[in-house]
Amino acid sequence: MQWWEYLLKYGKVFLMGGAVCFIGQLLINRTKMTSARILVTFLLLGVVLEAVGVFSHIKEWGGAGITVPITGFGSSLAKGAIDGSKISLFHAVTFGLASVSAGLTAAIVCGFLVALIFKSKPKKL
Amino acid sequence: MDGKAYCEYVSKTAPRTAELKTLLAAFCVGGVICMLGQGFTDLYAYLLPQAEESLVGSLTSMTMIFLGALFTGLGIYDKIGSVAGAGSIVPITGFANSIASPAMEFRKEGIVFGLMAKMFVIAGPVIVTGVVSSVIVGVIYRVIAVA
């Protein structure tokens, strides 16, 4: 790849990721949604986009701009379930969680270790 | 003045320029975090040329989650978040932050009922939604596949 191709690719990633977070901020400003609701909303968006088959097209354009936001987590869940559904009902039900096991394990273990090692600072409001 | 009237009063007097600033900050910080993720994806794809796309993706999310948790521990992530808003919440690093931050805060209430229980205050709803919706998607696709 030429240097300008990288520039274009990372530019697209920036725009895509920025747009997703822009929508999130718009929701926070307009509806006073809490961060838990924002995360749940975007996760569901990822699940739905993957389930209807649109996600891979967005990913082709925006790369990590759509997979790094929590929409990517939702997409992996749905993709795992869809892949599993080709094998059996058992796999259809269990492969969703299996496909995000890496991220979930990392989140739980890192969160646990960080809380053991670091002390919480008083929050300034 | 009741609660509703007060809310209307606040939304009328709050400066409008502040909203544009928050949107711009969310856009830029979110975009930069995603570019960082793309950087790790390209790095892992380069280091592991034989690896499947799913492995590269998993390694990228693990790295981003590790960084999100680490910067939460160092107290840097909350500082970014106070400026960036959704730009720091929506990326997967924000998910890591939502686990690490309450875990740190409630550690003083004990390891089991403080740290371990409270780390899922925000992540719990996210995980439940994700697992339930993925099961629904899986069952629907299985029914279509069989029928």
Interface residues (C-beta under 8 A of the other chain):
Chain A: K9 Y10 V13 F14 L15 M16 G17 G18 A19 V20 C21 F22 I23 G24 Q25 L26 L27 I28 N29 S35 A36 I38 L39 V40 F42 L43 L44 V47 E50 A51 G63 A64 G65 T67 V68 P69 I70 G72 F73 G74 S76 L77 A78 G80 A81 I82 G84 S85 K86 S88 L89 H91 A92 V93 F95 G96 L97 S99 V100 A102 G103 L104 T105 A106 A107 I108 C110 G111 F112 L113 V114 A115 L116 I117 F118 K119 S120 K121 K123
Chain B: E19 T22 L23 A25 A26 F27 C28 V29 G30 G31 V32 I33 C34 M35 L36 G37 Q38 T41 S54 G57 S58 L59 T60 S61 M62 M64 I65 F66 G68 A69 L70 T72 G73 L74 G75 D78 A84 G85 A86 G87 I89 V90 P91 I92 G94 F95 A96 S98 I99 A100 A103 M104 E105 R107 K108 L115 M116 M119 V121 I122 A123 P125 V126 I127 T129 G130 V131 S133 S134 V135 V137 G138 V139 I140 Y141 R142 I144 A145
